[in-house]
Amino acid sequence: MEPITRRGFLATTLAAPSISTNWETPESPVVDTHLHCFAGAEDSRFPYHSRAPYRPEAPATPQHLLRCMKTGGVHYAVVVHPEPYQDDHRYLQYCLSLSPEKLRGTCLFFADRPGSVEKMPAIIQGNRQIIAARLHAFVANRLPPFGTAELTNYWKVTTDLGLAMQLHFAPTYAPALESYIRDFPDTPVIIDHLGRPMQGTQREHDRVIRWSRFPNTILKISSLASQNVDPQRPLLPIVKKITKAYGADRIIYGGGFHRDATGKSYQQYRERVGELLAHLPDIDQKKILGGNAFRLFRFGV
């Protein structure tokens, strides 16, 4: 299957203040495509949103992230804008400003919230490090408005801005999302956390695996801890099924950073991902651990 291309995935120029992050990038870069940063409850500059579903007390700062990246062998990373900030992106913009060359980000808007999607163009045009918009369909009382003009508009605005759509969902909601993947074939669709196999039945998750027939889909191996909880459904066979369906060119990895992470723990997480990919040739493992994301998210430009 042809590698995914992205129409103007990012602008070729980036402008932001930076800190020193000029450590050497090897021929096979490592790219963590999924992490969250939090300013913490005591930082009044970046308050949590009034609708925040959770509020981390302790910070997980971009400064700590960059230190862990340097000592843990991660060359580039994607800061996934978390729900506590809702559609207030000031902290994300701050994080990305610290290292335009090393960091990318995702945004979060709400199709059914008046004025939310309308803010997207100004945010994206003001920060071309943002590479995807995220959509949550995971908790029953916080679902997107499936089958409405509002959700179609969110997907269209995301497409028009040259972003990918990043899906975080429980497999039971896969049928409600499938038509959007089909109807927007030029929009890359990033499937978070292996499609959450342990948060649905095998039959439900098999539908996510069959999304590999859509050439715009990219599957992310991430959130391993939450996926390794059912002794009757070990993770390795699921990963093998995924790699067979999607192929090495359409899989990326993410995870391992948190407030208590160290360079060593960050590296150990990646080694765990590598163990799950041991059935693949070395060249394919390198694609998944960084080569694909480096190209898709235009790092190094």
DODO-166963 format. One record per residue (C-alpha): residue number from 0; residue in one letter; z, x, y. Coordinates in steps of 0.2 Angstrom, whole numbers, plus 5000, padded with zeros to 4 digits. Example, Ala and Ser with C-alpha at 12.3 -4.5 7.8 and 13.67 -1.06 7.14 Angstrom:
[0 'A' [5039 5062 4978]]
[1 'S' [5036 5068 4995]]
end
This chain:
[0 'M' [5000 5000 5000]]
[1 'E' [4996 5006 5017]]
[2 'P' [5010 5014 5027]]
[3 'I' [5016 5002 5041]]
[4 'T' [5011 5006 5059]]
[5 'R' [5018 4998 5074]]
[6 'R' [5009 4993 5090]]
[7 'G' [5018 5004 5103]]
[8 'F' [5033 5005 5093]]
[9 'L' [5041 5015 5107]]
[10 'A' [5035 5022 5123]]
[11 'T' [5030 5041 5122]]
[12 'T' [5042 5045 5136]]
[13 'L' [5060 5043 5137]]
[14 'A' [5071 5045 5153]]
[15 'A' [5090 5045 5152]]
[16 'P' [5104 5058 5155]]
[17 'S' [5109 5067 5140]]
[18 'I' [5122 5079 5132]]
[19 'S' [5118 5095 5122]]
[20 'T' [5111 5089 5105]]
[21 'N' [5097 5102 5103]]
[22 'W' [5102 5108 5086]]
[23 'E' [5087 5112 5075]]
[24 'T' [5078 5099 5065]]
[25 'P' [5071 5104 5048]]
[26 'E' [5054 5100 5041]]
[27 'S' [5062 5086 5032]]
[28 'P' [5073 5077 5044]]
[29 'V' [5088 5066 5039]]
[30 'V' [5088 5049 5049]]
[31 'D' [5103 5037 5048]]
[32 'T' [5096 5020 5052]]
[33 'H' [5112 5010 5052]]
[34 'L' [5128 5013 5061]]
[35 'H' [5139 5004 5074]]
[36 'C' [5148 5011 5089]]
[37 'F' [5162 5003 5098]]
[38 'A' [5171 5007 5114]]
[39 'G' [5187 5000 5108]]
[40 'A' [5198 4986 5114]]
[41 'E' [5207 4997 5128]]
[42 'D' [5190 5002 5137]]
[43 'S' [5189 4990 5151]]
[44 'R' [5172 4997 5156]]
[45 'F' [5164 4989 5140]]
[46 'P' [5174 4973 5136]]
[47 'Y' [5170 4963 5120]]
[48 'H' [5161 4947 5123]]
[49 'S' [5170 4930 5124]]
[50 'R' [5161 4924 5108]]
[51 'A' [5165 4940 5098]]
[52 'P' [5168 4936 5080]]
[53 'Y' [5178 4951 5078]]
[54 'R' [5186 4964 5090]]
[55 'P' [5188 4982 5083]]
[56 'E' [5204 4990 5091]]
[57 'A' [5200 5008 5088]]
[58 'P' [5184 5016 5096]]
[59 'A' [5170 5023 5086]]
[60 'T' [5161 5032 5100]]
[61 'P' [5144 5040 5102]]
[62 'Q' [5152 5057 5105]]
[63 'H' [5161 5056 5088]]
[64 'L' [5144 5051 5081]]
[65 'L' [5135 5066 5088]]
[66 'R' [5148 5078 5081]]
[67 'C' [5147 5070 5064]]
[68 'M' [5128 5071 5064]]
[69 'K' [5128 5089 5069]]
[70 'T' [5141 5094 5055]]
[71 'G' [5135 5082 5042]]
[72 'G' [5117 5086 5043]]
[73 'V' [5110 5070 5051]]
[74 'H' [5097 5074 5063]]
[75 'Y' [5093 5057 5071]]
[76 'A' [5102 5040 5070]]
[77 'V' [5100 5022 5075]]
[78 'V' [5114 5013 5084]]
[79 'V' [5114 4995 5078]]
[80 'H' [5121 4984 5092]]
[81 'P' [5136 4975 5085]]
[82 'E' [5141 4957 5086]]
[83 'P' [5157 4960 5096]]
[84 'Y' [5146 4963 5112]]
[85 'Q' [5134 4948 5108]]
[86 'D' [5120 4950 5120]]
[87 'D' [5129 4961 5132]]
[88 'H' [5120 4978 5130]]
[89 'R' [5129 4989 5142]]
[90 'Y' [5138 4999 5129]]
[91 'L' [5122 5001 5119]]
[92 'Q' [5113 5008 5134]]
[93 'Y' [5128 5020 5137]]
[94 'C' [5127 5026 5119]]
[95 'L' [5108 5029 5120]]
[96 'S' [5109 5038 5136]]
[97 'L' [5120 5052 5129]]
[98 'S' [5105 5058 5118]]
[99 'P' [5088 5051 5121]]
[100 'E' [5080 5063 5108]]
[101 'K' [5093 5060 5094]]
[102 'L' [5097 5041 5096]]
[103 'R' [5088 5025 5095]]
[104 'G' [5095 5007 5095]]
[105 'T' [5093 4989 5091]]
[106 'C' [5097 4974 5102]]
[107 'L' [5104 4957 5098]]
[108 'F' [5099 4941 5107]]
[109 'F' [5102 4922 5102]]
[110 'A' [5087 4910 5100]]
[111 'D' [5098 4895 5103]]
[112 'R' [5108 4901 5118]]
[113 'P' [5101 4897 5135]]
[114 'G' [5095 4912 5144]]
[115 'S' [5098 4924 5131]]
[116 'V' [5081 4928 5125]]
[117 'E' [5075 4927 5143]]
[118 'K' [5085 4943 5146]]
[119 'M' [5075 4953 5133]]
[120 'P' [5061 4960 5143]]
[121 'A' [5071 4968 5156]]
[122 'I' [5083 4976 5143]]
[123 'I' [5069 4983 5133]]
[124 'Q' [5058 4989 5147]]
[125 'G' [5073 4998 5154]]
[126 'N' [5076 5007 5138]]
[127 'R' [5062 5011 5126]]
[128 'Q' [5074 5019 5114]]
[129 'I' [5077 5001 5108]]
[130 'I' [5066 4999 5092]]
[131 'A' [5072 4982 5085]]
[132 'A' [5079 4965 5088]]
[133 'R' [5092 4959 5075]]
[134 'L' [5094 4942 5068]]
[135 'H' [5110 4936 5058]]
[136 'A' [5109 4923 5045]]
[137 'F' [5125 4928 5036]]
[138 'V' [5139 4916 5041]]
[139 'A' [5137 4897 5039]]
[140 'N' [5144 4893 5056]]
[141 'R' [5133 4906 5065]]
[142 'L' [5116 4903 5058]]
[143 'P' [5100 4905 5069]]
[144 'P' [5091 4888 5072]]
[145 'F' [5079 4889 5058]]
[146 'G' [5062 4879 5059]]
[147 'T' [5064 4877 5078]]
[148 'A' [5053 4882 5093]]
[149 'E' [5067 4893 5099]]
[150 'L' [5068 4904 5084]]
[151 'T' [5049 4906 5084]]
[152 'N' [5050 4911 5102]]
[153 'Y' [5063 4924 5099]]
[154 'W' [5051 4931 5085]]
[155 'K' [5036 4931 5097]]
[156 'V' [5045 4939 5111]]
[157 'T' [5051 4952 5099]]
[158 'T' [5033 4955 5094]]
[159 'D' [5026 4955 5111]]
[160 'L' [5039 4969 5117]]
[161 'G' [5033 4980 5102]]
[162 'L' [5050 4979 5093]]
[163 'A' [5053 4976 5074]]
[164 'M' [5063 4961 5068]]
[165 'Q' [5079 4967 5059]]
[166 'L' [5086 4954 5047]]
[167 'H' [5105 4954 5042]]
[168 'F' [5106 4939 5030]]
[169 'A' [5113 4932 5014]]
[170 'P' [5100 4929 5001]]
[171 'T' [5103 4911 5001]]
[172 'Y' [5095 4910 5018]]
[173 'A' [5079 4920 5012]]
[174 'P' [5068 4904 5010]]
[175 'A' [5072 4899 5028]]
[176 'L' [5066 4917 5035]]
[177 'E' [5051 4919 5024]]
[178 'S' [5039 4909 5034]]
[179 'Y' [5042 4920 5050]]
[180 'I' [5039 4936 5040]]
[181 'R' [5022 4928 5035]]
[182 'D' [5018 4920 5052]]
[183 'F' [5021 4937 5061]]
[184 'P' [5012 4949 5050]]
[185 'D' [5010 4962 5064]]
[186 'T' [5029 4963 5067]]
[187 'P' [5038 4976 5056]]
[188 'V' [5053 4967 5047]]
[189 'I' [5068 4978 5043]]
[190 'I' [5079 4971 5029]]
[191 'D' [5097 4977 5031]]
[192 'H' [5109 4982 5017]]
[193 'L' [5096 4980 5002]]
[194 'G' [5095 4961 5006]]
[195 'R' [5114 4959 5002]]
[196 'P' [5111 4957 4983]]
[197 'M' [5130 4955 4979]]
[198 'Q' [5131 4941 4992]]
[199 'G' [5119 4930 4982]]
[200 'T' [5114 4926 4965]]
[201 'Q' [5101 4937 4956]]
[202 'R' [5088 4923 4957]]
[203 'E' [5091 4922 4976]]
[204 'H' [5090 4941 4978]]
[205 'D' [5074 4942 4968]]
[206 'R' [5065 4932 4981]]
[207 'V' [5070 4946 4993]]
[208 'I' [5062 4959 4982]]
[209 'R' [5047 4948 4981]]
[210 'W' [5045 4950 5000]]
[211 'S' [5038 4967 4995]]
[212 'R' [5021 4957 4994]]
[213 'F' [5022 4956 5013]]
[214 'P' [5015 4973 5020]]
[215 'N' [5026 4972 5036]]
[216 'T' [5043 4973 5027]]
[217 'I' [5054 4988 5026]]
[218 'L' [5070 4988 5015]]
[219 'K' [5085 4998 5020]]
[220 'I' [5097 5005 5008]]
[221 'S' [5114 5003 5017]]
[222 'S' [5131 4996 5016]]
[223 'L' [5134 5003 4998]]
[224 'A' [5152 4999 4997]]
[225 'S' [5150 4980 4999]]
[226 'Q' [5136 4980 4987]]
[227 'N' [5145 4989 4973]]
[228 'V' [5158 4975 4969]]
[229 'D' [5151 4966 4953]]
[230 'P' [5153 4976 4937]]
[231 'Q' [5141 4963 4929]]
[232 'R' [5127 4968 4942]]
[233 'P' [5128 4987 4944]]
[234 'L' [5119 4994 4959]]
[235 'L' [5108 5007 4951]]
[236 'P' [5096 4995 4942]]
[237 'I' [5095 4985 4958]]
[238 'V' [5090 5000 4968]]
[239 'K' [5077 5005 4954]]
[240 'K' [5070 4987 4955]]
[241 'I' [5068 4989 4974]]
[242 'T' [5060 5006 4974]]
[243 'K' [5047 5000 4961]]
[244 'A' [5043 4984 4972]]
[245 'Y' [5043 4992 4989]]
[246 'G' [5037 5010 4985]]
[247 'A' [5044 5025 4994]]
[248 'D' [5034 5023 5010]]
[249 'R' [5043 5006 5014]]
[250 'I' [5062 5011 5011]]
[251 'I' [5074 5019 5023]]
[252 'Y' [5093 5023 5022]]
[253 'G' [5108 5020 5033]]
[254 'G' [5127 5021 5034]]
[255 'G' [5141 5033 5032]]
[256 'F' [5147 5033 5050]]
[257 'H' [5163 5025 5056]]
[258 'R' [5178 5028 5067]]
[259 'D' [5186 5039 5054]]
[260 'A' [5171 5048 5048]]
[261 'T' [5169 5067 5047]]
[262 'G' [5154 5078 5045]]
[263 'K' [5159 5080 5027]]
[264 'S' [5161 5061 5023]]
[265 'Y' [5145 5058 5032]]
[266 'Q' [5136 5070 5020]]
[267 'Q' [5145 5063 5005]]
[268 'Y' [5138 5045 5009]]
[269 'R' [5121 5052 5010]]
[270 'E' [5123 5061 4993]]
[271 'R' [5128 5045 4986]]
[272 'V' [5112 5037 4992]]
[273 'G' [5103 5052 4984]]
[274 'E' [5111 5049 4967]]
[275 'L' [5104 5031 4968]]
[276 'L' [5087 5038 4971]]
[277 'A' [5087 5052 4958]]
[278 'H' [5074 5043 4948]]
[279 'L' [5061 5047 4961]]
[280 'P' [5052 5063 4965]]
[281 'D' [5059 5074 4978]]
[282 'I' [5046 5070 4990]]
[283 'D' [5049 5052 4989]]
[284 'Q' [5068 5054 4991]]
[285 'K' [5064 5064 5007]]
[286 'K' [5054 5050 5014]]
[287 'I' [5068 5037 5011]]
[288 'L' [5081 5049 5018]]
[289 'G' [5072 5052 5034]]
[290 'G' [5053 5054 5034]]
[291 'N' [5049 5036 5035]]
[292 'A' [5061 5032 5049]]
[293 'F' [5056 5048 5059]]
[294 'R' [5039 5041 5059]]
[295 'L' [5042 5023 5062]]
[296 'F' [5055 5025 5076]]
[297 'R' [5045 5039 5084]]
[298 'F' [5058 5052 5084]]
[299 'G' [5052 5069 5090]]
[300 'V' [5041 5061 5103]]
end
